[in-house]
Amino acid sequence: MHGLLAGSLVIVHDGSYMREVCPNVCSAAYMLYCTDTGNRAKGTVVEWSDSADNYRGEILGGIMAQLVLRAASRVLGHDYPVTAVDCDNQGVVIHGNSPTRSLKEKQPQADVLGVFKRLVMEQPFQVNYCWVQSHTDRAKKWAQCSLKERVNQKVDRLCRAALIDGVSSGEFIESIFPFEQVRVYAGDTKVTGSLRSAFERHWGFHAAREHYHNLGLIARGDFNLVWWDGMERVMRYYTKMFRVFVTKQVSGCAGTNHELAKWNDDVVDKCPNCGLPGESTKHVTRCRDEGRVQLFRQSAEDVLECLHDAGVEMELIDLFDDYLSAQGTRTMEDCLRYSDSDYLLLAQVQDRLGWDCLVEGRISTLLLEIVKPFLARRNSRRSLVKWGCGFVESLLNLTHKQWLFRNSKKHHKVADGLTLEQHERIFARVRELMWTEERELLPAHRYLLHEDFAVLGKSSARIRLVWIKQMESALKAAERVRTGLIVPGSLHRFMRPRLRPRLTRRRPASGGRVSLSPSSAGRATSRWQQQQHILRSRRWCGENVSHFHSATLQRTGVT
């Protein structure tokens, strides 16, 4: 009371937050020192909150200091001088000097800031907040520091010691502060920041739980087994298109042949790698194609490397190795080496979530609890949250690499601007049409079957497509004639065989010689010889389709 009236008080408060100790705990401390009497008062608090950070600790220190000043100034009839309060956080200083200014809708730590500003505003004296530099002992000696800097250093040490004691004892204050006018809860969680964000998050959690349950991905009762905070953290660092890929992969609406075949009749619902029917998003990580299995095992090494970096037991690494190698054909409980294994509960939880949850990054919170003591034993600078995010990233990369490998077969253009699958469809259609009987075509179109198919197979895809379209058009024309839709007399020029090219003379060359056109070279060949040549060409083409592929790739320089 004497120091408050005399203006001899040095008031300093500070906050502390150490993620490596506990990411959900922050602490605060204050000290009042009277320069006249040498008396001092100090105190600390430790709070457990999902919104814990250093800023929240700084504000809690301000609330404590203002509560002490409020209790000391309840005696009426005194004229109190302007009271200075020191803090090393600029944000608290700004809010302390403008207590009547309203908070923004997205203001973080709005609950404690509202209490702090109200306490400052209702004091019977004017409060003047000043900034004091923190950690001055790192730059100068103790004797060179001012009184306020020395007090700030002591308060900082009080904060750190209180936080460690609170975590070890498990004793924390309740997040219900004196003179708090409004408290808002979303479910069982107190809203500490934006009301809109809190309500959207609360609604989104329940909507997602119902959505996963309705899709059959995660049962409603198992939804809380997933480490959703880690999944959310990882998604923040990825690009928008990668997040779109993850969404499509999880929801089952990615551009697989199973989905494309629903609205495109030309798409065959089978895997482009292994050829099995029913290529859904679940098949992406289950394909047993030789190349994809080899890539899967290489990607699984990165997942196992994350476990090895955490220093876990070899039994846990072997468990994940066997489970990943099975690619969804075995349960994790079946992969246990011993029936009384310490990881039996982890295997049962993972089996409830399923294979797709693991390879899509939705790991269980139980895995983090198992890894936590091993990570602490190694004295690693990586926190448990960072390790978990790295583990989720390795699983997502495993699935994404499988998707890229699949697309490289289906969409990679090897020659003539077409994919390998498109080339195979063209060759298959040529092989089907070249065995058409001449009587199935009109006489004017039968010349299409006299094509040299060995040359056609070595030609470009454009030439083969032109021949296919000509054959399909000729077959449709013959079909319309046979069904009576077209009277033969109205298309008499199509009812006659195509005339052979006549022997034409070119203009004499400079030497006076006469040359024949190239088209007349085959005139001397008998009809029987031409038919035998065509049959040999078809037979060679049917038996050596693979030669067309190699010829096409060699022509474009693709190995």
KOLKOLSE-965679 format. One record per residue (C-alpha): x, y, z. Coordinates in steps of 0.25 Angstrom, whole numbers, plus 5000, padded with zeros to 4 digits. Layout:
BEGIN
XYZ ...
% end
This chain:
BEGIN
500050005000 501150095004 501950074990 500650094982 500350224989 501850274989 502050224974 503250144979 502850014973 503549934962 502549844956 503049744946 502249614940 502749514930 502249384923 502949254919 502649144909 503549024906 503048934895 504048834897 503648814912 502148814909 501448874897 500148904905 500648974917 501049114919 501449194932 501449334937 502149404949 502149544955 502949624965 502649754972 503849824978 503749954987 505050034986 504750104999 504549985008 505249875000 504049785002 503649704990 502449614986 502449504976 501549394970 501449294959 500349214952 500449094942 499249074932 498948954924 498248994911 498148954896 498449094893 499749104901 500849194896 501849294901 500849414898 499749344906 500749334918 501149484916 499649524918 499449434930 500649504936 499949634934 498649584940 499349544952 500049674954 498749754952 497949664962 498949694973 498949844969 497349834969 497349774983 498349874989 497649994983 496249964989 496450065000 495550184996 495950334998 497350334993 497950394981 498850294974 499950334965 500250284951 500750144953 501750084943 501749934940 502849874932 502749754922 503749704911 502549674901 502149784892 500849724890 500449734904 501049874905 500149924894 498849854900 499149904914 499350054909 498050044901 497049974910 495750034904 496149984889 495249874885 495849734881 495849684867 494949564863 496249484860 497049524872 497849414878 497749384893 496449474893 495949414906 497149454915 497349584907 495849624910 496149604925 497449674925 496949804918 495749804927 496549804940 497449914934 496250004931 495549984944 496750024953 496650144961 497950204956 498550214942 499450094938 500650124929 501250004922 502650014918 503549914911 504749854917 505849784909 505849634912 507049544915 508049654917 508949564924 509349504911 509949644906 510449704919 510849674933 509949674945 510549804951 510249874937 508749844937 507749944942 506849904954 505649874944 506549784936 507049714948 505549694953 505149644939 506249534939 505849484953 504349484948 504849404936 505549304944 504249284953 503449254941 504349154936 504449084949 502949084951 502649024938 503548904940 503048884954 501548894949 501848794938 502548694948 501448704958 500248714949 499648834956 499048944948 498149064950 496649054944 496449144932 495349224939 495949354943 495349464953 494449574947 494349494934 492949544929 492749444917 493249304915 492949234902 493049074900 493048994888 492648864893 493548844905 494648934900 494749074905 494849174893 496149254894 496249324881 495249354869 493849304872 493549284857 494849194856 494549114868 493049094864 493549054850 494548954856 493548894865 492448874855 493548824845 494048724855 492648664856 492248674842 493548604838 493348494848 491948464842 492548474828 493648374831 492648274838 491648284826 492748254816 493148134824 494548194826 494648204841 493548164851 492848274859 493448224872 494848214866 494948354861 495748404873 496748294872 497348374860 498448484862 497648594854 498448704859 499748644853 498948624840 498548774840 499948824843 500548744831 499448784821 499848934824 501248914818 500748844805 500248914792 498848934789 498848824778 499548724787 498448744797 497448724786 498048594783 497948544797 496548584798 496248504785 497048394790 496248384803 494848404798 495048304787 494748404775 496148414769 496348394754 496448244754 495948154743 494848114752 494248254753 494548294739 493848174734 492548214740 492448334730 493348294719 493048164711 494448164705 495148144718 495348004723 495247984738 496547914740 497847954746 498848004735 500047934742 499547794748 498347784739 497347744750 495947794749 495347894758 496448004759 495948084771 496748174780 496848064790 497647984779 498648094778 499448044790 499047894788 499547874773 500447754772 501147804759 502647774760 503047914757 502047974767 502447874778 503947904776 503548054778 502648024790 503747954797 504748074794 503748174800 503448084812 504948094815 504748244818 503548204827 504448114835 505548214835 504648304843 504448194854 505948174854 506248314856 505348324868 506148204875 504948114876 505147964879 505447874867 504247794870 503347914866 504147944853 504047794849 502547804852 502347924843 503247854833 502447734832 501147804832 501547904820 502147784812 500747714813 500147834806 498747814813 498747664812 498947644826 498547704839 499647774848 499247674859 499647554850 500947624848 501347624863 502547524865 501947494879 500547474885 500947544898 501647664891 501647804897 501047854884 499847774884 498947894887 499547974876 499347864866 497847854871 497648004870 498248004856 497447894851 496147964856 496648084847 497047994835 498147994825 497648114817 497748204829 499148174831 499648194817 498848324816 499448384828 498448364839 499248304850 498748274864 499148354876 499548234883 500748224874 501248354878 501048314893 501948194890 503048274883 503048384893 503948324903 504948264893 505048404887 505248474900 506348364903 507148404891 507148554895 506748584881 506448734878 505248694870 503948694878 502948584878 502048674869 503148694858 503448544858 502048514857 501848614845 503048554838 502548414840 501148454834 501948524822 502648394819 501348314818 500748414809 501948414800 501848264799 500448274794 500748394785 501848314778 500948204775 500048294769 501148364760 501648224756 500248184752 500048314744 501448294737 500848174730 499548224727 499848364723 501248374719 501448404704 502448314698 502348344683 501448424673 500848504685 500148374690 500348294702 500748144702 499348104705 498748184694 499848114684 499347984689 497948014686 498248064672 499147934669 497947844675 496947914665 497847904653 498047754656 496547734657 496247804644 497347754636 496647614636 495347664630 494847584618 494747664605 493247624603 492947704615 493347834608 492847904596 493647874583 494148014583 494748004597 495347864596 496747934593 496847964608 497147814610 498247824600 499147904609 500547864613 500247844628 501747824631 502047964626 500748014633 501247954646 502548034645 501848164641 501448274650 500148264658 499448374650 499548284637 499048164645 497848244651 497548294637 497448154632 496648114644 495648224641 495548184626 495248044629 494248074640 493548174630 493548064619 492947964628 491848054632 491548084617 491447934614 490547914626 489648024621 489547964607 489247824612 488147874621 487447944609 487648084615 488448124602 488048074588 489248014580 488848094568 488948224575 490348204579 490848134566 492248184567 492448114580 491947984575 493047964565 494447924568 495448034569 496148044555 497648004555 498548124552 498848124537 500248134531 500448274529 501648344522 502348454529 502948574521 504248524515 505448554524 506648634519 507248514513 505948474505 505648354513 504248314517 503948274531 502848204538 502048264550 502348184563 500848144564 501048064551 502147974557 501147874562 500347854549 501147744544 500947664557 499847564556 498547564564 498947434571 500347484575 499647614581 498747524589 499847444594 500647564598 499547624606 499347494613 500847484617 500747634621 499547604630 500147484636 501447554639 500747664645 499947574654 501147504659 502047624661 501147724667 502247754677 503247784666 502247904663 502447954677 504047944676 504048014662 503148124667 504048154679 505348144672 504748244661 504548344672 505748324680 505048264692 505848154699 
% end
